[in-house]
């Protein structure tokens, strides 16, 4: 693995035998962290959104779990 830092980016070179799916999951995580760092959302905003999503999911899938 080679890690190189330039003025405005970090370049990571990996050998081709590495597990591509693991690399993609790591890139997805870094992308998520970048998005979170730029977000102006508060924890209260996030909690409210999560509650709304869970409520909608449960309404859609309730019959699959409660017979």
DAGI-V468404 format. One record per residue. N is the residue number from 1. PHI is phi in whole degrees, -180 to 180 (* if undefined). BURIAL is 1 if it has 24 or more other ideal C-beta (glycine too) atoms within 12 Angstrom, else 0. D_FIRST is the distance of its C-alpha to the first C-alpha in whole Angstrom. Layout:
((N;PHI;BURIAL;D_FIRST) (N;PHI;BURIAL;D_FIRST))
//
This chain:
((1;*;0;0) (2;-124;0;4) (3;-117;0;7) (4;-127;0;10) (5;-110;0;13) (6;-109;0;16) (7;-61;0;20) (8;-131;0;20) (9;-160;0;16) (10;-117;0;13) (11;-110;0;10) (12;-117;0;7) (13;-111;0;6) (14;-120;0;5) (15;-67;0;7) (16;-66;0;10) (17;-80;0;11) (18;-69;0;10) (19;-66;0;13) (20;-61;0;14) (21;-63;0;17) (22;-66;0;15) (23;-63;0;12) (24;-63;0;16) (25;-62;0;17) (26;-66;0;15) (27;-64;0;15) (28;-60;0;19) (29;-64;0;19) (30;-64;0;18) (31;-64;0;20) (32;-62;0;23) (33;-62;0;22) (34;-64;0;22) (35;-63;0;26) (36;-63;0;27) (37;-63;0;26) (38;-90;0;28) (39;-77;0;31) (40;-99;0;35) (41;-68;0;35) (42;-91;0;37) (43;-62;0;36) (44;-63;0;40) (45;-60;0;39) (46;-64;0;36) (47;-61;0;38) (48;-65;0;41) (49;-63;0;39) (50;-62;0;38) (51;-62;0;41) (52;-65;0;42) (53;-63;0;40) (54;-62;0;40) (55;-63;0;44) (56;-66;0;44) (57;-62;0;42) (58;-63;0;44) (59;-62;0;47) (60;-73;0;45) (61;-110;0;44) (62;-53;0;47) (63;-65;0;49) (64;-72;0;46) (65;-111;0;46) (66;-116;0;50) (67;-102;0;52))
//
